[in-house]
Amino acid sequence: MFFKMYIMDYSKLKFETRQIHAGLDHTPATGARGIAIYPTAAYRFRDCEHAARLFELSEGGNIYTRLQNPTTSAYEERVAALYGGAGALAVASGMSAILIAVTALASAGDNIVALPFLYGGTYNQFRHSLKRLGIEVRIADSDSPEQIKSLIDSRTRLLFAESMGNPTCAVADLETLSLIAKDAQIPFVVDNTFGAAGYLCNPFDWGANIVVDSATKWINGHGTAMGGIIVDGGNFDWSCGKYPEINGPSAGYHGLNFHEAFGKAAFIVKCRVDGLRDFGPCPSPFDSYLMMIGLETLSLRVRHEVEATRKLAEWLQSHPKVKKVSYVGFDNHPSHLLAKKYFRFGGSAILNVELEGTLDSTIKFVESLKLAAHMTMIGDSITVVTHPASTTHKQLSEADLKAAGVTPTLLRISLGLEDPDDIIDDFKQAFVHVG
Ligand SMILES: *Cc1c(COP(=O)(O)O)cnc(C)c1O
């Protein structure tokens, strides 16, 4: 079922309609409105010939839940439809989505080029773990097109960026970057976690070729499951000679050529039948179900969160105990214009704020919050406050903290679905506690 064509042409429907209807074709003939959860590890074969055809990929169908599951297929179809992609592959986390996408394209001896504004987990995967696999990651010092071009050579296999970087909210110039990648005949891979499954930003509209997304965040939207998803734009020409694993005889499949067999979906099929088969981070069907339910309200949640973020940002800006508010929707943010170009509402549901005071007074503030949750998480229905200096960045020296832009009084806030006035009241009482 993983390379079946969509029954319906979702491209004619609006995002809000797609987020509810896409993937429902998988509903079995029971008339059930809800999507079924299939808690199964394996699937019965009709006979040995059927099994053989499934294994050699000449027929699509379920074999084993590490490779595919009907609940997960419905969820993948929904996300592919939201992005307008050729296909999607759900995996167990955002980090495994990045790992599978990168290793499908780059092998030992190859390199990849990345923008500097990266999520901490991605930075570690790139700098340390990929290096141990023999894949060199060239992280640019800035987003200067000249510098990025100068890092690309004949062994470069992809260009990587976050559409909006976590946590600084630096926005990637997607149009410029996709032209650079196109010139170099390499795919442009975008971590679009902050783009909320295409609702705030759809990198394929700007020429990106592959999207990875931490579904743990806005796709799930309620902090109830981990997940990641890879989406294939179906718009890269694999016949350029650099990707023999995709357009050449595949050693793992008796010489099968993915590009010839699966056309536009070659990359995503390869990620499934090699990446997921061999590395194994498959999602649980129950978690795929939670992602499906989360997606049904995605646009409503994100719109509320962006509005609430702006309201809190405005309130904080005029507060005497606040030193600096960094919000991409304000025109003093370095990425304000790029956000206006690439993100719906020109905003995001994340803001950073530096308080007046010291490390100790900031810790006291965080510990005095009653509604906002003190965690490391974003895109949850509960408002989350993170204090990098005492958590994610605690191991760093003072100099490294400075370089990362993390000061002792910096907080990252991810607005949830509460009434923002209650969150403002919560902040008010916490400021009183700090004195
Ligand atoms: C959270 C996050 C990830 C990692 O996703 P997990 O689901 O936590 O593995 C990757 N990229 C970005 C931008 C993130 O915010």
The ligand as a Gaussian input file, in Angstrom:
#p B3LYP/6-31G(d) Opt

LIG

0 1
 C       12.546000      18.606000      18.527000
 C       13.234000      18.859000      17.254000
 C       13.913000      17.833000      16.578000
 C       14.043000      16.440000      17.146000
 O       12.823000      15.793000      17.184000
 P       12.477000      14.633000      18.257000
 O       11.094000      14.270000      17.886000
 O       12.621000      15.241000      19.621000
 O       13.457000      13.539000      18.039000
 C       14.510000      18.133000      15.377000
 N       14.450000      19.385000      14.852000
 C       13.806000      20.378000      15.474000
 C       13.757000      21.718000      14.832000
 C       13.178000      20.171000      16.699000
 O       12.538000      21.183000      17.307000

